Amino acid sequence: MKRLLGVIFALSLIVGCAESEVADNNANNANNANNGSCVDQDGDGFDGKTADCPDGEDCNDRNPDVNPNATEIPGDGRDNDCVDGDAINDNTDCPDADNDNFRDQACGGRDCDDSNPDIKPRGVEICGNADDEDCDGTAQECNENCTDMDQDGFGTAGSTECPGGDEVDCDDTNPEIYPGQTEICNGGVDDNCNDEQDECLLEGQVCVDTACQGGAGSQCANNDDCGGSRLTCDTSTDPGICKVTEGGPCGDVSDCVDGLQCEANVCTGNFCATANCAAPYDVCDRDGGKCVECPHFDPSPTVQDAACSGIEQCTPGGWCAENWDVPNSNPVDGSTNDMLQVNLAIAQCFIDKVPAGEKDMCYAFFIFNAVSADITESDVEDAYLDGLLDGVLTTAQDEALDDVWGPGLFNLKELSWKTDLVVGTAKEFCVWYEPGGFLGGEAVVVDRCDNFAP
């Protein structure tokens, strides 16, 4: 009898604990539901953590085997229990021997050949070599009468059935080099197979290292196209013209920003006294020698921001943009919080601007917690492509980033990342959509706001 009572008592404890745990989960989910759009997509009892549901506990709401109650499995490439933001023993039990940012398939990763950095998920397939470059389980066969090793549509001499016709690819190992490609300044490469190298598209530009630049009077699209610290791109014409700002050298008055005079071969004068700044760029920046949207040079933030509408603020370049805080910038310790924030900003700008075909500024990034490393384009791209943001993004954000980083409609491998985000500082970035103009195709462009030509 005593033994029977003991069994009943033990069972009651188990049931009580289970009921308590379920009650705690239900209460937690109820609290999350009060926050707004909290959902449990995979039915594992935990709401997914998203931008709309920051209190969600499920770090991957598309996989019911990943949740705070799951057991961590070493080497499977997943953060099963949503505790530390990473899979345990990932570096030891599941290596990345070829350093292509994909773990070995043999221990749960997705790299089908961890000895070759060119073979990985989303790798570029080369037809006819029996290798599975993109790890989809099959090697790509070549079309009859088309030898196109780099799969850019143009084949080697003698190919007649390639998508590009019978034009010969002068470098069939590089998918960025083919007949008709836009020639760029890249250090001695013939991008378009016309037997010329480093041609600059704008009049007066010359190739300097890997940038097309020119002096006073040369054509420009933004400030990057003008070489020298005293040059600015005057975009009152299309294309713009590089002009010398106050204190810079000049040959005659035509070299100087409008309103300045060329005296003793130096551009001088009060630019703002003669400049005709009109809306929306009706604020005169005398030191910069240009018309801007807001007085960033005023010491009062209240005065600066008063010129901007809504929640936008005046950025250091004199443009109005919405602030986007990157609160925990530490790309060297495996944290993806900063990568998440930048990806979310790019996705949201893409969502906002693409439908209307707008070419407008989006955000100024404010980077906190100084660390001796910059946030690079590959840091942000890999955080998405390697699945580190799975379960965090909304469907719309995921689809936008798939267009930006992945195999979507735009597939922006030429996305322009002018400079890295420097932690511990404030950096202006613009994200805009430019249909049919950037490198000959549609694009979403990320650029410094003070280089942005409206």
Helices and strands as residue ranges (DSSP letters): H 2-34, H 90-93, G 105-107, E 206-208, E 211-213, E 219-220, G 223-225, E 231-234, E 240-244, G 253-255, E 261-263, E 266-268, H 271-274, E 283-285, E 290-292, H 301-306, E 313-314, E 320-326, G 331-333, H 337-353, E 363-367, E 374-375, H 377-385, H 395-405, E 421-422, E 426-438, E 441-447, G 449-451
